[in-house]
Every structure is written in structure tokens, then in C-alpha cells.
Amino acid sequence: MFSKKKIINLTILLFFIFNISILIFAGKERDEKHGIGSLGLEIFSRIENLFSGTSMLVSDTWNLYFNLINAQKENTDLSRQIKEYKAMETSYIELSLENKRLRALLKFSPEIDSRYIAAEVTGRDSSKWFNTIVVNRGAKSGVKAGFPVIVPEGIVGQVIEVSNNCSKVLLITDRMSGVDVLVQKSRGRGILSGTGDKNCVLKYLLRKFLIEPGDHIVSSGLDNIFPKGLRIGTVVEAKKKNAGIFQEVEVKPFVDFEKLEEVLIIFNRK
């Protein structure tokens, strides 16, 4: 088998021999009129033209090659710049949204006689058994276990573990959570517990209180953890069993726990 390079060289050689042959035969017919010098001149003229054309072809080919290389480099540079601009745009949007949330958080002034600090959510419990988050404030910031955690929409939960620079917060949707609450309209009192799902359940609410869907639930302040009057959620459904003195109420929290990014930690006075 011939390589590509050998085939190309053989083709050029044959082409060259073919042109020489044509010139020789053409020269024989004109030999008597023009002489051998005319034939030689024509041969060298043809050869010169052949090599001149080949040289131009090679030059044009190299120019095209280098232009393609430059164009590819420019396209690569442009693609990199576009990716950088998109990354900058994404960062700008994230910073803008974060500033918007922080401004809303700072404008929110809970009517409580306590100090509070802002914290960023840095982690979540991924299991289905616990509903907790981790925030970037800890003992160095003065945070202690039992401190309430809130956002403008309502109560988030309470701090249960503290390290130097972060804290774990038990959400009100966790089964281990319990908040002393009031039905805002009827003033019925009960304990709000988590279900491990999105909604909570209000327990130990006496049957005598009239509860309707849409009624607001607020903190009572009697558990010495959450200040009185903080928003918690709305009534979805009230169930009165055939026997017993209590009714059970399903409550939808005001807080969207899937979207928590910043919170406020309240410093308890106790």
C-alpha cells in the first residue's frame, strides 16, 4: 500500500513529465521556424509558471491555515469571555437578591424587648426524620440553646445545639418541636407540634373554641421561649372526635422552610 505522501509526490512527478512531453512534441513542429532556443525558452517559461503557481498555491494555503488558526483562537477567547460574563451576571443577580432579602430582614422589626442578630442558613438535615437547619452564628456571637429563630413571615424554630461559629435550629415542623400558641380570634390555647411534613398540628385545644379555616395562630409567650404574638400559621382544618375534650387542628405555617436563606436569632432575656 502507498502512503498519501507517496501518492501526492508521484502525481506531481507524472504531471511534470506530462507537461514536458507536451512541450517537446509541440516544439518539434515549430523547430524549423523558431529553432531549438525558442523551444527551450518555452519549456522554461512553462516550468517557471508551474512553480510560480505552485508557490502561490502553497502561500495561499498557509495563509488560509493561519487565518483559520487565528479565527479558532478568537472564537475560543470569545467563548471564554462569554462564560465569564455569564458567571458575573449570575453572581450579580445572586448578590442583588441577597441584598433584597437582607434589606427586608433589616426593615423587619419584631415588637419584642430583646436583642437579635441576623444569621445565614448554611446547612440542612437531609433525612426525613429530622427537620433542622444550620446557621452561621454560634457561641462567639452570644447564641445559646433555646434562643428563638424567626423571619418576617413568622416563627422558624429554636436553637438546640451551639458550637463556636454555628448553631443547629429545630424547625417547628419537626416532630420533637412544641410551641405554646393561641388561636388569634377565639383565644383558644394549645401546643403546636410538627408532623415531619410541611404542616403542623395544634393539640390540646379545647372543643369549646370555635375554629375556622383561615384563623391565624400566634405564639402565646407562655413557654418562656417565644415572645408573645409572633406569627406562626393559618388553620387548614379542625377535627373534633366523637369523644374527648380536645380538638385537633391542622396548621399551615407562614414560613416556607424550603426557601430559608437568612434568619433572625432572638436573644432571650432569661
C-alpha positions, 0 to 999 in steps of 0.5 A: 500500500502507498502512503498519501505522501507517496501518492501526492509526490508521484502525481506531481512527478507524472504531471511534470513529465506530462507537461514536458512531453507536451512541450517537446512534441509541440516544439518539434513542429515549430523547430524549423521556424523558431529553432531549438532556443525558442523551444527551450525558452518555452519549456522554461517559461512553462516550468517557471509558471508551474512553480510560480503557481505552485508557490502561490498555491502553497502561500495561499494555503498557509495563509488560509491555515493561519487565518483559520488558526487565528479565527479558532483562537478568537472564537475560543477567547470569545467563548471564554469571555462569554462564560465569564460574563455569564458567571458575573451576571449570575453572581450579580443577580445572586448578590442583588437578591441577597441584598433584597432579602437582607434589606427586608430582614433589616426593615423587619422589626419584631415588637419584642424587648430583646436583642437579635442578630441576623444569621445565614442558613448554611446547612440542612438535615437531609433525612426525613426524620429530622427537620433542622437547619444550620446557621452561621452564628454560634457561641462567639456571637452570644447564641445559646440553646433555646434562643428563638429563630424567626423571619418576617413571615413568622416563627422558624424554630429554636436553637438546640445545639451551639458550637463556636461559629454555628448553631443547629435550629429545630424547625417547628415542623419537626416532630420533637418541636412544641410551641405554646400558641393561641388561636388569634380570634377565639383565644383558644390555647394549645401546643403546636407540634410538627408532623415531619411534613410541611404542616403542623398540628395544634393539640390540646385545644379545647372543643369549646373554641370555635375554629375556622379555616383561615384563623391565624395562630400566634405564639402565646409567650407562655413557654418562656421561649417565644415572645408573645404574638409572633406569627406562626400559621393559618388553620387548614382544618379542625377535627373534633372526635366523637369523644374527648375534650380536645380538638385537633387542628391542622396548621399551615405555617407562614414560613416556607422552610424550603426557601430559608436563606437568612434568619433572625436569632432572638436573644432571650432575656432569661 
